[in-house]
Amino acid sequence: MRPFHRLRPARASLRWKIAALAAATACLVAIAVGVLVHLWTAQDIRDRAEQQAFNSVYSAMDVYRRTGTLTDGAELDPAELPAALRHPADGDRHTAYDGRVEGNLGPSVWAAQRTGGPDSRVLAVRVNMSPELYGLRRLDGSMVVASLVALAAAVPLAAYGAGLLARRLRRVSETAGRISAGDLDARTGPTKGHDEVADIAATVDLMADSLGRRLRTERQFTADVAHELRTPVGGLLAAADLLPPGETEDLLRARVRDLRGLVEDLLEISRLDAGAEQPVRARVPLGAVVSEAVARTGYDAEVTVADDDTTVETDPRRLERIVGNLVVNAHRHGDTPVQVTVEGRTVVVRDHGPGFPPDLLLHGPRRFHTGAAERGSGHGLGLTIALGQARLLGAELRLDNAPDGGAVATLRLPA
């Protein structure tokens, strides 16, 4: 079976996505605030300049009418006066914006009023806004610098906060991965905070508790059924021995033997599921153990041992059980020739049949499920037992299909 690969969350992706979102939000806020402050300040400068020009032309007109002289900044019919102010109505004061810039002069706001009388000239006052606008540019620069500083502080803080979130999500993901791999005792445990991540962690733990209870109930039921069937099956086998020889006796004896084998397989699976089995290790020659296991099956198989001197420390009885089940499975559900190759610590069993069905390769062997009709009939327990015994030995059992057809089972024993 393919080894389980733990799902790895996209830690850097999540962290930097959140950091990028925080940076984008900070940029939008800074831009919005900067634009609003700039527009408000620019309008305030213009409003104050208009008010100043309006008041100045009022004062200048009062002095001109009383003394006939012009105050500082007041002019009569200036050449730079905007066209909109060259013909104001008598007695009315008007203002206009002049966007021209000449050196340090401009933009400006003009205010104008007719003097009245026979000459009817236009008295105008010009208020230069360049100092205030220079201050506005400095304010814009300061806001840009402040925004960059805030952005430089926000991104690391957002990345740090995202890292904390990613670590909590990683714990939940690792727990779910361990549960998916078969570790029903895996739990996330208490997590910091009272947010959605804590809810997810608690839900995963509750799911694991419920799943563990159901599987334990199922395993106990299987063990109880197998144990209860063992005695009557033994009685059936003894009774079959009392029948007179003949076709009926042979048929009944064969069926009883099949039933006893099924009961023994169920008991073995229940013990493996319950963790009641412990390997008895010994240093043995791998090639000899594999050859003996193949011979005990009673099926023909081509055994090739690359190195007769290879020895392994393992439980030889369980190793024979694994190899025997793989060879029997290859004959029952595959096609000849069946080849067994021993190289180093690796044992490969290959047949030339239709191969393993995709469902078995995807989900692994399941009890009472043979996968595909073309692979023959059976209880679907042989590969399940082989996988359980391999796990008990700390070995890896991988199931694949050969490129040119046929099922390939690869057993790698630990060093």
Order of alpha helices (4+ residues) and beta strands (2+ residues): alpha-beta-beta-beta-beta-alpha-alpha-alpha-beta-alpha-beta-beta-alpha-beta-beta-alpha-alpha-beta-beta
